[in-house]
């Protein structure tokens, strides 16, 4: 079979673009510079100092007493790991967009029986529907797999309330994909029955891509031990036990990105979880007011994402052309709609280190190009 893609030489003269996409997002200069430290061995004491620092700082930032696992990889790793670690056969996946559907697809690919609780794109998952699905099922669900921030549609699902429902069903574990919002949308992880919640560093954490972060409850750890088989790379027992014994990762990590993580976590701790949440809320409110003035918001009212705005193209602008012209004229990048929503919506990532002022620069550019 002939390859479809031919080599396109990477150059040294690309223009820098300010990123307002749903991730990756902008990274501080000192965080980038932290990656240039000299290389060292992943079994040295220096590695123990680095890894224990970022793990314990993450616990402090998130305000959790649960275990934290940080692995080289994308958040996608924990779609696989949570399914393998917690599910024998049956799981319930509420689907309301591309990424919740993909979570279901991964579980099916791993041989599990997936029961979908389906919503139209743009709608949010309702806690009472989850309770009804559990109560009326003719099987016992090992896990409910939810997406906190459905970045394909700009929906923020009420994960806290869903978790409170699942507390009533202790044999059903709750795994949460918070890839595109953790670090920019406050959640009290320990208070709402969440067994595993995971994210990627290139989103609201405002770090380079390459690391996945997962917070793991004691119940989830015990479930995997009892179950007996699990993910090799992302196994809770293997990663947590190795950390307890050695203060390191079981496999060679991306050390430069962990150095960047250490530097960025200093900024996040200085700002604080609540203050970071408030800054993201201010950006969300600004973008929503702007969208209401010129277009409309796509998500169900009251369930809008705090980190990714999905704007409905009510004016029928040429989304692709607008994105291209903003990119060329202003060196700013934002996103079209996801999949079939390509021209029906567009998306603005207001996450990480962005502020209302920096987001205003993008909306001004869109107004200019689209002649709003």
C-alpha positions as CSV (number, residue, x, y, z in Angstrom):
1,X,0.0,0.0,0.0
2,X,1.5,3.3,-1.0
3,X,1.7,5.9,1.7
4,X,-0.8,8.8,1.5
5,X,1.4,11.3,3.3
6,X,4.8,12.4,1.9
7,X,7.5,14.1,4.0
8,X,7.0,17.8,4.5
9,X,10.3,19.2,5.8
10,X,10.0,21.0,9.2
11,X,11.3,24.5,8.8
12,X,12.8,27.1,11.1
13,X,10.8,30.1,10.0
14,X,7.2,29.6,11.2
15,X,5.3,32.5,12.5
16,X,4.3,32.2,16.2
17,X,0.5,32.1,16.7
18,X,-1.3,33.0,19.8
19,X,-3.4,29.9,20.6
20,X,-7.1,30.2,21.4
21,X,-7.9,26.6,20.4
22,X,-9.3,24.0,22.8
23,X,-5.7,23.0,23.5
24,X,-2.7,23.1,23.4
25,X,-2.8,26.6,24.8
26,X,-0.3,29.3,25.6
27,X,2.7,28.4,27.7
28,X,4.8,30.9,29.8
29,X,8.3,31.6,28.7
30,X,9.9,30.4,31.9
31,X,8.0,27.2,31.7
32,X,9.4,26.6,28.2
33,X,12.9,27.5,29.4
34,X,12.6,25.0,32.2
35,X,12.7,22.2,29.6
36,X,16.3,23.1,28.6
37,X,17.9,21.9,31.8
38,X,20.6,19.2,31.2
39,X,19.4,15.6,30.9
40,X,19.6,13.3,33.9
41,X,18.8,9.7,34.6
42,X,15.2,8.7,35.5
43,X,16.6,6.6,38.4
44,X,18.7,9.3,40.0
45,X,17.9,11.0,43.3
46,X,17.3,14.1,41.2
47,X,14.4,12.4,39.5
48,X,12.9,11.5,42.8
49,X,13.1,15.1,43.9
50,X,11.4,16.2,40.7
51,X,8.6,13.6,40.6
52,X,7.7,13.8,44.3
53,X,7.6,17.6,43.9
54,X,5.2,17.6,41.0
55,X,3.0,14.9,42.5
56,X,2.7,16.5,45.9
57,X,2.3,20.0,44.4
58,X,-0.6,18.7,42.3
59,X,-2.3,17.3,45.4
60,X,-1.9,20.6,47.1
61,X,-3.2,22.6,44.2
62,X,-6.3,20.4,43.6
63,X,-6.9,20.1,47.4
64,X,-7.2,16.3,47.3
65,X,-6.1,13.6,49.7
66,X,-6.3,11.0,46.9
67,X,-3.4,9.6,45.1
68,X,-2.0,11.4,42.0
69,X,-0.4,9.7,39.0
70,X,1.5,11.6,36.4
71,X,2.5,9.7,33.3
72,X,4.1,10.5,30.0
73,X,1.2,10.3,27.5
74,X,-2.0,12.1,26.6
75,X,-5.2,12.0,28.7
76,X,-6.3,9.3,26.3
77,X,-4.2,6.9,28.2
78,X,-6.6,7.0,31.1
79,X,-9.6,6.3,28.9
80,X,-7.9,2.9,28.5
81,X,-6.6,2.6,32.0
82,X,-9.8,3.4,33.8
83,X,-11.7,0.9,31.7
84,X,-9.1,-1.9,32.2
85,X,-8.6,-1.1,35.9
86,X,-12.3,-0.8,37.0
87,X,-14.5,-2.7,34.5
88,X,-15.1,-6.4,34.3
89,X,-17.8,-6.3,31.7
90,X,-20.5,-3.6,31.8
91,X,-20.2,0.2,31.9
92,X,-22.5,3.1,31.4
93,X,-21.3,6.0,29.2
94,X,-23.4,9.1,28.9
95,X,-22.6,10.5,25.5
96,X,-23.3,14.1,24.5
97,X,-20.4,14.8,22.0
98,X,-17.4,13.5,20.3
99,X,-15.2,12.8,23.3
100,X,-17.8,11.1,25.4
101,X,-18.6,8.9,22.4
102,X,-14.9,8.2,21.9
103,X,-14.6,7.1,25.6
104,X,-17.4,4.6,24.8
105,X,-15.6,3.5,21.6
106,X,-12.3,2.8,23.5
107,X,-14.2,0.7,26.0
108,X,-15.8,-1.3,23.2
109,X,-12.4,-1.8,21.6
110,X,-11.1,-3.2,24.8
111,X,-13.9,-5.8,24.8
112,X,-16.2,-4.3,27.3
113,X,-20.0,-4.1,27.0
114,X,-20.9,-0.4,26.7
115,X,-24.4,0.9,27.6
116,X,-24.9,4.4,26.2
117,X,-27.1,7.1,27.8
118,X,-27.4,9.3,24.7
119,X,-28.0,13.0,24.4
120,X,-28.1,15.3,21.4
121,X,-24.9,17.3,20.8
122,X,-25.2,20.5,22.8
123,X,-27.2,18.9,25.6
124,X,-25.8,18.1,29.0
125,X,-26.0,14.9,31.0
126,X,-28.6,15.0,33.7
127,X,-28.0,13.3,37.1
128,X,-31.5,12.0,37.3
129,X,-31.1,10.2,34.0
130,X,-28.0,8.5,35.3
131,X,-29.9,7.3,38.4
132,X,-32.8,6.0,36.2
133,X,-30.4,4.2,33.9
134,X,-28.8,2.4,36.8
135,X,-32.1,1.6,38.5
136,X,-33.8,0.2,35.3
137,X,-30.8,-1.7,34.0
138,X,-30.9,-5.5,33.9
139,X,-27.1,-5.6,34.6
140,X,-24.9,-4.1,37.2
141,X,-22.6,-1.4,35.9
142,X,-19.0,-1.7,37.0
143,X,-18.4,1.9,36.1
144,X,-19.9,5.1,34.8
145,X,-17.5,6.9,32.5
146,X,-18.3,10.7,32.2
147,X,-16.8,13.7,30.5
148,X,-16.7,16.8,32.6
149,X,-16.0,19.2,29.7
150,X,-17.2,18.2,26.3
151,X,-15.0,20.4,24.2
152,X,-16.6,19.4,20.9
153,X,-19.8,21.1,22.0
154,X,-18.7,23.5,24.8
155,X,-20.8,21.6,27.3
156,X,-19.9,21.4,31.0
157,X,-21.6,18.4,32.5
158,X,-22.7,18.5,36.2
159,X,-20.1,16.0,37.3
160,X,-20.5,16.9,41.0
161,X,-24.2,16.1,41.0
162,X,-23.7,12.9,39.0
163,X,-21.0,11.8,41.5
164,X,-23.4,12.5,44.4
165,X,-25.9,10.1,42.7
166,X,-23.2,7.4,42.3
167,X,-22.4,7.6,46.0
168,X,-25.6,5.6,46.4
169,X,-24.2,2.8,44.3
170,X,-20.9,1.9,45.9
171,X,-20.2,-1.0,43.5
172,X,-20.4,1.3,40.5
173,X,-17.2,3.3,40.1
174,X,-17.1,6.8,38.6
175,X,-14.3,7.8,36.2
176,X,-14.2,11.4,34.8
177,X,-12.5,12.7,31.7
178,X,-11.6,16.3,32.7
179,X,-9.0,16.6,30.0
180,X,-10.0,20.1,28.8
181,X,-10.9,21.8,32.1
182,X,-9.1,20.5,35.2
183,X,-7.0,23.3,36.5
184,X,-9.3,25.9,35.1
185,X,-12.7,24.8,36.5
186,X,-12.8,24.2,40.2
187,X,-14.0,20.8,41.4
188,X,-13.9,19.3,44.9
189,X,-12.8,15.9,43.8
190,X,-12.9,14.1,47.2
191,X,-16.4,15.4,48.1
192,X,-18.3,13.9,45.1
193,X,-17.5,10.2,44.9
194,X,-15.1,10.5,42.0
195,X,-12.9,7.4,41.8
196,X,-10.6,8.6,39.0
197,X,-10.4,12.0,37.3
198,X,-7.8,12.7,34.6
199,X,-6.5,15.5,32.5
200,X,-3.8,16.5,30.0
201,X,-1.2,19.1,30.7
202,X,-1.6,21.1,27.5
203,X,-5.1,22.3,28.3
204,X,-6.0,24.3,31.4
205,X,-2.8,23.5,33.1
206,X,-1.1,25.6,30.4
207,X,1.9,23.3,30.0
208,X,3.4,21.7,26.9
209,X,1.7,18.5,25.7
210,X,3.0,15.1,26.8
211,X,1.8,14.4,30.3
212,X,-1.4,12.9,31.7
213,X,-2.5,13.5,35.2
214,X,-5.0,11.2,37.1
215,X,-6.3,11.5,40.6
216,X,-7.2,8.0,42.0
217,X,-9.4,7.2,45.1
218,X,-8.6,4.5,47.6
219,X,-11.7,2.7,46.4
220,X,-10.5,2.7,42.8
221,X,-7.1,1.3,43.9
222,X,-8.7,-1.4,46.0
223,X,-11.1,-2.3,43.1
224,X,-8.2,-2.9,40.8
225,X,-6.4,-5.0,43.3
226,X,-9.5,-7.1,43.9
227,X,-10.2,-7.3,40.1
228,X,-6.8,-8.8,39.5
229,X,-6.2,-7.7,35.9
230,X,-5.6,-4.1,34.8
231,X,-3.7,-1.8,32.5
232,X,0.1,-2.4,32.5
233,X,1.2,1.2,31.8
234,X,-1.6,3.0,33.6
235,X,-2.4,0.5,36.3
236,X,-3.3,2.2,39.6
237,X,-1.5,-0.4,41.7
238,X,1.6,-0.4,39.6
239,X,2.0,3.3,39.4
240,X,1.1,4.1,43.0
241,X,3.0,1.3,44.6
242,X,6.1,2.3,42.6
243,X,5.7,5.9,43.7
244,X,5.4,4.8,47.3
245,X,8.5,2.7,47.1
246,X,10.7,4.8,44.9
247,X,9.2,8.2,44.4
248,X,9.5,7.8,40.7
249,X,7.6,6.5,37.6
250,X,7.8,2.8,36.7
251,X,8.9,3.6,33.1
252,X,11.1,6.3,31.6
253,X,9.2,9.6,31.7
254,X,9.4,12.7,29.6
255,X,11.8,14.5,32.0
256,X,11.9,17.9,30.2
257,X,8.1,18.2,30.4
258,X,8.1,17.3,34.0
259,X,10.6,20.1,34.6
260,X,8.2,22.4,32.8
261,X,5.4,21.0,35.0
262,X,7.4,21.9,38.2
263,X,7.8,25.5,37.0
264,X,4.2,25.9,36.0
265,X,2.9,24.4,39.2
266,X,4.7,27.1,41.1
267,X,2.5,29.7,39.2
268,X,-0.6,27.7,39.8
269,X,0.0,27.3,43.5
270,X,0.7,31.1,43.7
271,X,-2.6,31.9,42.0
272,X,-4.6,29.2,43.8
273,X,-7.3,26.8,42.6
274,X,-10.2,29.1,43.5
275,X,-8.6,32.2,42.0
276,X,-7.7,30.3,38.8
277,X,-11.3,29.1,38.7
278,X,-12.6,32.7,39.0
279,X,-10.3,34.0,36.3
280,X,-11.6,31.3,33.9
281,X,-15.2,32.2,34.9
282,X,-14.6,35.8,34.0
283,X,-13.3,34.8,30.6
284,X,-16.3,32.5,30.1
285,X,-18.7,35.3,31.0
286,X,-17.0,37.8,28.7
287,X,-17.0,35.4,25.7
288,X,-20.6,34.5,26.3
289,X,-21.7,38.1,26.4
290,X,-19.8,38.7,23.2
291,X,-21.4,35.6,21.6
292,X,-24.8,36.7,22.7
293,X,-24.3,40.1,21.1
294,X,-23.0,38.8,17.7
295,X,-24.0,35.1,17.5
296,X,-25.4,32.7,20.0
297,X,-24.0,30.0,22.4
298,X,-24.4,26.5,21.2
299,X,-24.6,24.5,24.5
300,X,-27.7,24.1,26.5
301,X,-28.3,27.1,28.7
302,X,-26.7,26.8,32.1
303,X,-24.3,24.1,31.1
304,X,-21.6,26.1,29.3
305,X,-18.0,25.2,29.5
306,X,-15.7,27.4,31.6
307,X,-12.7,26.8,29.4
308,X,-14.0,26.3,25.8
309,X,-16.7,28.4,24.2
310,X,-18.7,26.8,21.4
311,X,-20.4,29.6,19.5
312,X,-23.3,28.9,17.1
313,X,-22.8,30.5,13.7
314,X,-26.2,32.2,13.5
315,X,-24.9,34.8,11.1
316,X,-23.7,32.3,8.6
317,X,-20.2,33.6,8.3
318,X,-17.6,31.6,6.5
319,X,-16.0,30.0,9.5
320,X,-13.0,28.4,7.7
321,X,-12.2,31.6,5.9
322,X,-12.6,33.7,9.0
323,X,-10.2,31.4,10.9
324,X,-7.7,31.5,8.1
325,X,-7.8,35.3,7.8
326,X,-7.5,35.9,11.6
327,X,-4.6,33.5,11.5
328,X,-2.9,35.3,8.7
329,X,-3.6,38.9,9.7
330,X,-3.4,38.7,13.5
331,X,-1.3,35.6,14.1
332,X,-4.1,34.2,16.3
333,X,-5.5,30.6,16.1
334,X,-9.1,29.6,17.1
335,X,-11.1,26.5,16.0
336,X,-14.0,25.6,13.8
337,X,-16.7,23.4,15.0
338,X,-16.0,19.7,15.6
339,X,-16.9,17.2,13.0
340,X,-20.4,17.8,11.5
341,X,-20.5,21.1,13.4
342,X,-17.6,22.5,11.3
343,X,-19.4,25.5,9.8
344,X,-22.3,25.5,12.2
345,X,-20.2,26.5,15.1
346,X,-16.7,27.8,16.1
347,X,-14.8,27.3,19.3
348,X,-12.6,29.6,21.4
349,X,-10.3,28.1,24.0
350,X,-10.2,30.6,27.0
351,X,-8.0,28.5,29.3
352,X,-4.6,28.3,30.9
353,X,-2.9,31.7,31.3
354,X,-5.3,33.7,29.1
355,X,-7.2,36.6,30.6
356,X,-10.2,38.7,29.6
357,X,-7.8,41.2,28.1
358,X,-6.1,38.6,25.9
359,X,-9.4,37.0,24.8
360,X,-10.7,40.4,23.9
361,X,-7.8,40.7,21.4
362,X,-9.2,37.7,19.6
363,X,-12.8,38.7,19.6
364,X,-11.8,42.1,18.3
365,X,-9.9,40.4,15.5
366,X,-12.9,38.2,14.6
367,X,-15.2,41.3,14.6
368,X,-12.8,43.0,12.2
369,X,-12.4,40.1,9.8
370,X,-16.1,39.0,9.9
371,X,-17.2,42.7,9.7
372,X,-19.5,42.3,12.7
